[in-house]
């Protein structure tokens, strides 16, 4: 099975600050499925490292106030192309990201406050029938890890 996965979870240094957030549980399952690493921000043309960004009133803004919504929309569209091309039914995405977050994202004030909502990529994938699983929920998704 092909599964989209936020590249940072696999140890690729593509987060806004140039870091990664390796998930050892997921790493331990490499080989059970084909993980397809994606970074919607990079696919949308943003560099690494970059300023942190959050969604505020349907726009994605960098911490300095630059509107980078179009980069996020482009990255989401490119991610969806990859998902369709490789027949991905699932995506394991990074929690709270303005691209990948699902269910809970930051509120756009850069204060650490969280609100209900989806990131741009997560929303597009969900609307196109791809099941989005947050990194923090992946371990409890037994159906993914049983061979």
N, C-alpha and C positions, 0 to 999 in steps of 0.2 A: 504494500500500500504506500502511495506517495502522500506525504504529509508536509504541508508548508510549516516552516518554523522560523520564528524571529532569530536571525543570525546571531545576535548578541548572546542568546541563551546557549549557543553551541561554542562560545568562546571567541567569536569574531569581534574584533574591536571596532564596532560601528555605532555604538551609542552616542548620544549627543556630546558626551565628554570624552569620547575616544576609548572608553572602557568596554568591558564585557561583563556579563553576569552569568557565568557558567552555572547551569543547573545539573548537578552531578547525577541526579536520578535520571533525567532525560539522556544525558551523555551515556549512562550505563545501558541504555536501550538502543544505541546506534547499532544497526544491523538487523533489528527486528522489522523495521520499515525503512523506506527511503525518505530521509529527512531532506527537504528542499529548503535551504537557508535563504531567507529574504530579509532585506532591510528596506522597507518602503521609503524611508527618508532619502536614502542613497539612490534608490530607483527613481525618485522624484527630482534628483539633481542637487540635493543638499550635500555639503561636504561634511567630513568628520575630521576633527571635532567641529561642533557648531553650538550656537547658543541653545539653551533649553527652550522648549516651546510648549504652549498649552492652548487649548481651545477656549475661546471666549466669544459668545454670541455667534456661533456658526463660522467663525474665522479662526485660523491657526496663526498665532502671533508668537514671534520670538520674544525673549525676555526684554529686549530693547524696543519692542513695539513694531518690528517689521512684519508685515502681512506676508506669510509664506504659505497661505492656503493652497495656491495653485501647485506648489511643489508636493504637498500632501495628496492632493487629488490625483496628480500624475503618478505618484508612487503607488497609490492604491490601485489605479487602473492597470499599471504594469504588473503589480502583484496578482491581480485577478487574471490577467492574460497568462501568467505562469501557471496559476492554479488550474485554469481551463485546459491549457496545453498539456499538462501532466496529469489531468484527471484527479486532482486533489479533492477529497471530500472533507478533509479536516485541516485545521490550522492551529498550531500551538503558538500563542502570541504572548508578548511581554505585557504584564499587568500595568495599568494606568497610563500607558503611553498615548500621546495624542494621535498616533497612527494605529497602534495595536491594541490598546486597552479596550476591554469589553465589559460593560456593566458599570464600571467605576473609572472615572478619569479625574484629573486635576481640574479645578474650577476656573482657571484662566487668570488667577491673581498672583501666581507664583508664591503663594503662602503655604503650600502643602495641603490646603483644604481639598477634600475630595467630594465629588458629586456623581450622581447617576448619569451615565452616558457612555457612548462608544467612541473610539478613535475612528478616524477617517477610513483606514483600511479595514478594520474590523467590521465597521458598518457595511461597507461595500461587499465584503465576503459573505456576511450574514444574509444580505439582500439577494445574493446569488446562490443561496442554498448550501454554502460551505459552513460546516459546524466549527465555530471558534471556541477553542479551549484555552483558558488562561494558563500561563506557566504555573501559577500557584495551585491550579486545580488538576494539573496533568497527572499527578501521582495517583489520584483517586479514580482515574478513568481506566479501570481494569480492562475494558474491551480493547484498548489500544495496545496493551502490553502483553496480552496473551497471544501466543503464536498458534 
